[in-house]
Amino acid sequence: MLYIDIKKQLGDFTLDIRIETNKETLALFGASGCGKTVTLKCIAGIEKPDEGEIVLGDKTLFSSKKKINLPPQKRNVGLLFQSYALFPNMTLEENIAVSIPKNCPNKDKIIKEKIKEFSLEGLENNYPHELSGGQQQRTALARMLVNEPEILMLDEPFSALDEHLRWKLEQKLIDTLHNYGKTALYVSHNKDEVYRIADKIAIYNHGKIQSIGDKQEIFNRPGNVDAAKLIGCNNISKARKIGRNRIYAIDWGLELESEEMVQDDLKYIGIYGSNLDISNGMVPENTFPMKIINRIENPFSSTLVLRHERGVDTSYKSHIYLEINSKKSPDEIYLDEPVYVHFKKEKLLLLY
């Protein structure tokens, strides 16, 4: 179990967070510079909070009230930076061995097991500059795990890798975290990566946690506009409540019916582009005629840029983006033609 409740001044804002997690992978998700990496450094003992408490299992790592601040070597935490931080003057085998206590009776056996586990056989005598990015990352993971840390912390470990290698190593990391069976913290600002790897997500914004919970709950009910933007909701409008289950989307000029009851303090409404459908007519509820003003081609899909005639203006704020997963032929969809767009009421995101 990890419990962290700390404050630390960071330039023009304060890191002020409270997290409690146990035997799960928790992603710290947010824009660069919002305090995610500093959180890991405070847990590892590299940085010192201004106040608060950090407890890992039955060990207090930091407490401003009790005046406890254990040095990094006594915390038994594993931290992997995006640079991997391998020692350049040591071979692959030596880099792994350096994390094992000198008096460990099975040192050679442990090293061989980790080299085999991470498919590094034949590279034992290579130096970091002779290894590929993926090999460096696997070496850093092996080095972190040989000491059997009480918590694993990974700070954007795939940021320097190409897309194909990222995918392969991501699958290996998922297996590693599953077999590890303890608490892990994973820092990223890639929403797809976070969804695949994490069990829970904590959304950071300017030093504070805006939302925390199961990953499916966070993506389906982000709760506020900042969280919705971070997880990739591309359709967001200012909104106000006009009935028990009815919303007026101000920027879009639409009255929408929600499956969920609307609270009085509603501020925005959102919907993923993939949750919009083109309908044959205006029969279904929440269906409106719209004009196609642009079509954006993606590698394996298309994005229609739409606008409702009652939108408050003609700027991007009133645009609605609809994702088409299977490419439709140009004969079926033309620019400037009207189409009927259906907003699934069960998929509307009410943002407060």
LINFENKA-V872434 format. One record per residue. RES is the residue in three letters. PSI is psi as a letter, one per 30 degrees, with the letter a starting at -180 (* if undefined). D_LAST is the distance of its C-alpha to the last C-alpha in Angstrom with 1 decimal. Layout:
# LINFENKA-V872434
RES_PSI_D_LAST, RES_PSI_D_LAST
This chain:
# LINFENKA-V872434
MET_k_31.2, LEU_k_29.4, TYR_k_27.7, ILE_k_26.5, ASP_j_25.1, ILE_l_26.0, LYS_k_25.5, LYS_k_27.2, GLN_k_27.3, LEU_j_27.0, GLY_c_28.0, ASP_g_25.4, PHE_l_22.8, THR_k_23.0, LEU_j_22.6, ASP_j_21.1, ILE_l_20.5, ARG_k_21.2, ILE_k_22.2, GLU_k_24.3, THR_l_25.6, ASN_k_28.9, LYS_h_31.0, GLU_l_28.3, THR_j_27.3, LEU_k_24.0, ALA_k_22.8, LEU_j_21.5, PHE_k_19.6, GLY_l_18.6, ALA_l_20.2, SER_k_23.7, GLY_g_24.2, CYS_f_21.1, GLY_g_23.2, LYS_e_23.8, THR_e_27.5, VAL_e_28.0, THR_e_26.6, LEU_e_29.3, LYS_e_31.9, CYS_e_31.2, ILE_e_31.7, ALA_f_34.8, GLY_g_36.2, ILE_e_36.4, GLU_l_34.1, LYS_k_33.9, PRO_l_30.8, ASP_e_31.1, GLU_l_30.3, GLY_a_29.1, GLU_k_30.4, ILE_k_30.8, VAL_k_32.5, LEU_j_33.7, GLY_b_35.4, ASP_g_37.7, LYS_k_38.1, THR_j_36.4, LEU_e_36.1, PHE_k_34.8, SER_j_34.5, SER_e_34.6, LYS_e_35.6, LYS_f_38.4, LYS_h_39.3, ILE_k_39.1, ASN_i_38.6, LEU_k_40.4, PRO_l_41.7, PRO_e_40.3, GLN_f_43.5, LYS_g_43.0, ARG_f_39.4, ASN_h_40.2, VAL_l_37.2, GLY_k_37.2, LEU_k_35.4, LEU_j_35.8, PHE_l_34.9, GLN_f_34.5, SER_f_38.0, TYR_f_39.5, ALA_h_41.7, LEU_k_44.9, PHE_j_48.1, PRO_f_50.0, ASN_g_53.4, MET_k_52.9, THR_l_53.4, LEU_e_50.8, GLU_e_52.6, GLU_e_52.8, ASN_e_49.1, ILE_e_48.4, ALA_f_51.1, VAL_f_50.0, SER_f_47.2, ILE_k_49.6, PRO_k_51.4, LYS_e_55.0, ASN_g_56.4, CYS_k_54.6, PRO_f_57.4, ASN_h_55.8, LYS_e_54.6, ASP_e_56.3, LYS_e_55.2, ILE_e_51.5, ILE_e_51.7, LYS_e_53.3, GLU_e_50.8, LYS_e_47.8, ILE_e_49.6, LYS_e_50.2, GLU_e_46.7, PHE_g_45.2, SER_h_48.0, LEU_g_49.5, GLU_k_53.2, GLY_f_55.7, LEU_g_53.5, GLU_e_54.4, ASN_g_56.4, ASN_k_54.2, TYR_l_52.5, PRO_e_48.9, HIS_f_49.9, GLU_g_51.7, LEU_k_48.7, SER_l_46.1, GLY_e_42.4, GLY_e_41.9, GLN_e_44.9, GLN_e_43.8, GLN_e_40.4, ARG_e_42.1, THR_e_44.6, ALA_e_41.8, LEU_e_40.1, ALA_e_43.6, ARG_e_44.3, MET_e_41.0, LEU_f_41.7, VAL_f_45.4, ASN_g_44.6, GLU_i_42.5, PRO_l_39.5, GLU_f_37.3, ILE_k_34.2, LEU_k_33.8, MET_k_31.6, LEU_k_31.4, ASP_j_30.2, GLU_h_29.8, PRO_f_33.2, PHE_g_33.2, SER_f_32.4, ALA_g_36.1, LEU_l_37.1, ASP_l_37.5, GLU_e_35.5, HIS_e_38.3, LEU_e_39.0, ARG_e_35.3, TRP_e_35.1, LYS_e_38.3, LEU_f_37.5, GLU_e_34.0, GLN_e_35.6, LYS_e_38.0, LEU_e_35.3, ILE_e_33.5, ASP_e_36.9, THR_e_37.5, LEU_e_34.3, HIS_e_34.9, ASN_f_38.5, TYR_e_37.5, GLY_g_35.8, LYS_a_34.2, THR_k_31.0, ALA_k_30.1, LEU_k_27.6, TYR_j_27.0, VAL_k_25.7, SER_l_24.7, HIS_g_22.6, ASN_j_23.8, LYS_e_21.2, ASP_e_24.0, GLU_e_26.2, VAL_e_23.6, TYR_e_23.0, ARG_e_26.7, ILE_e_27.7, ALA_l_25.1, ASP_e_24.4, LYS_l_21.2, ILE_k_18.9, ALA_j_17.5, ILE_j_15.3, TYR_k_16.5, ASN_j_15.3, HIS_h_17.9, GLY_f_19.4, LYS_l_16.6, ILE_j_15.2, GLN_e_11.5, SER_k_12.0, ILE_k_15.3, GLY_a_16.8, ASP_k_19.1, LYS_e_19.1, GLN_e_18.7, GLU_e_15.7, ILE_e_14.0, PHE_e_15.1, ASN_f_14.3, ARG_i_10.9, PRO_f_9.6, GLY_e_6.1, ASN_l_5.0, VAL_e_7.1, ASP_e_9.9, ALA_e_10.6, ALA_e_10.6, LYS_e_13.1, LEU_e_15.1, ILE_g_15.8, GLY_g_17.0, CYS_j_14.8, ASN_g_16.9, ASN_j_15.3, ILE_k_12.1, SER_k_11.9, LYS_k_10.3, ALA_l_9.7, ARG_l_10.2, LYS_k_11.1, ILE_g_14.9, GLY_l_15.9, ARG_e_15.5, ASN_g_14.9, ARG_k_14.8, ILE_k_12.7, TYR_j_14.1, ALA_j_13.5, ILE_e_14.8, ASP_e_16.2, TRP_f_17.8, GLY_h_19.1, LEU_k_18.4, GLU_k_17.7, LEU_k_16.4, GLU_k_16.9, SER_k_14.6, GLU_f_16.3, GLU_k_13.4, MET_k_12.9, VAL_k_10.0, GLN_l_8.5, ASP_f_9.2, ASP_g_6.3, LEU_k_4.8, LYS_e_5.1, TYR_l_6.5, ILE_k_8.7, GLY_l_10.9, ILE_k_14.2, TYR_k_16.9, GLY_f_20.1, SER_f_22.1, ASN_g_20.3, LEU_k_21.7, ASP_l_25.2, ILE_k_28.0, SER_l_29.4, ASN_f_32.9, GLY_a_31.8, MET_g_29.3, VAL_e_30.1, PRO_l_26.9, GLU_l_23.8, ASN_h_21.2, THR_k_24.1, PHE_k_24.7, PRO_k_27.6, MET_l_26.8, LYS_k_29.0, ILE_j_29.6, ILE_f_29.9, ASN_l_30.4, ARG_k_31.0, ILE_k_30.5, GLU_k_32.7, ASN_l_31.6, PRO_e_34.2, PHE_g_33.6, SER_l_31.2, SER_l_30.3, THR_j_27.2, LEU_k_27.3, VAL_j_25.7, LEU_l_25.0, ARG_k_24.2, HIS_k_23.8, GLU_f_26.2, ARG_g_23.7, GLY_l_21.4, VAL_f_21.0, ASP_a_23.3, THR_g_25.2, SER_l_23.6, TYR_f_21.8, LYS_e_18.4, SER_g_19.5, HIS_k_21.0, ILE_k_20.2, TYR_k_21.7, LEU_k_23.4, GLU_k_25.1, ILE_j_28.6, ASN_e_29.8, SER_k_33.4, LYS_k_34.9, LYS_l_36.0, SER_l_39.2, PRO_f_39.2, ASP_f_41.1, GLU_f_38.1, ILE_k_35.5, TYR_k_36.4, LEU_k_34.6, ASP_g_34.1, GLU_l_34.5, PRO_k_32.0, VAL_l_30.3, TYR_k_28.2, VAL_k_24.9, HIS_k_23.3, PHE_j_19.5, LYS_j_19.5, LYS_f_17.3, GLU_f_17.1, LYS_f_15.9, LEU_k_12.9, LEU_j_9.7, LEU_k_6.7, LEU_k_3.8, TYR_*_0.0
